[in-house]
């Protein structure tokens, strides 16, 4: 059984949300979070015995941590945000000890939960997944593209300042072009750069096309656990150039990516140049990217998630 979150309309519901958010476990709860909480409480009182899994626990956990201890349900929560953000999001960190299992998106989160008194055996790293059927390499290879395309996608936690520096380094190389898919308010930072094409609000089909045609993904973040963009690019066979920030290294292999240390601009530029100039290497990385993404398919992630459930029933 799946209970989606349904956000109520504005008006009185908005005021109710503002009031209840002051008491909820997550400061990021929205109106639908509280309605979801109410439906779960009703089902628990009506005799539901099993596992309640919050897929976005850091956003939706309102009061169920109080109610679960009075019922026969087991409470599981997946947390997506980096530790420094969790510090701001979670109002009652002691409530985390009431969860029967916590699923981490990155091992970088583990220390924070341990500091809140959560027992280590209740912490499980289960990777984020990707739809490898939809996100897949292009059936035919593009011929005569004429230039190398470096793709950057996303908004949250992206290092746009560093991205601009890298693009500026290649501004005199007509054979290298940067395609950036990001928020509209960031477009101005790249105005006047002839080697940059900036897009906002594109359709899913367009994004898929950019993944498939890119020579590499330049993934620059200020903080991260898991990231959809990273997995989607890998599934399309796109090699990745990134820095060792947060959970990024956990989702990559040496065969499908080139990783540099955060702050090492020279190494980052060298890695990008190497990837773009060595066609054989790039093709090898492309094949490795797709292979690695298949190990992170939702089907495989579901098996690991089920194993967490089964550990609670033993």
Order of alpha helices (4+ residues) and beta strands (2+ residues): alpha-alpha-beta-alpha-alpha-beta-alpha-beta-alpha-beta-beta-alpha-beta-beta-alpha-beta-alpha-beta-beta-alpha-alpha-alpha
